[in-house]
């Protein structure tokens, strides 16, 4: 059934879905789910790509103080990348978050297409770091905008949808652009993060906490990946 004009306007009006809002927030974590290269179909919360990020957000929450951290997700207008639609949605969500809670450090956690969108937003004001899970990073994906951004990429070595080699190449180029970037390879990991899901979730929790509190968690996975010559293997 086609969406009415009022439905379209409501969807376009908000790109931020807040799952948890403490009284005095000091930080935020936003998730960005996967999608398709091209599709103008409306993104829905019951699509599998969106549902997969719910346990990821829950895992991140376990490592954080919920009295202080906003939990939310980026709402896409469309299921497809379409030349960068999800990145624009991420920009809008960050602006909405700023109006809602003021300036707080934000960590973006994106999977597949959402990882690509999160990395496009890595240098936006307030973004403390990005965790990209099995990101879709086509050849030549830009890194020059990253500046001193802090980026960790996790990728499964059995991923048949997106390329772990492309993720490693992106990290190398990001470092050349001045970013603090690291790659972690999940042995036996697949694109949906179902194989070794516990490791994916534990790694997500640790990296998110570390990105939000740099220097307070020495020897963490993010710090190790930033200094490793190649990809860490778990």
PyMOL commands that set and color helices and strands:
alter all, ss='L'
color gray80, all
select helices_A, chain A and resi 5-13+48-62+85-101+113-120+144-146+164-176+197-212+221-227
alter helices_A, ss='H'
color red, helices_A
select strands_A, chain A and resi 16-20+27-32+69-74+105-111+127-133+150-156+180-186+232-233
alter strands_A, ss='S'
color yellow, strands_A
deselect
rebuild
show_as cartoon
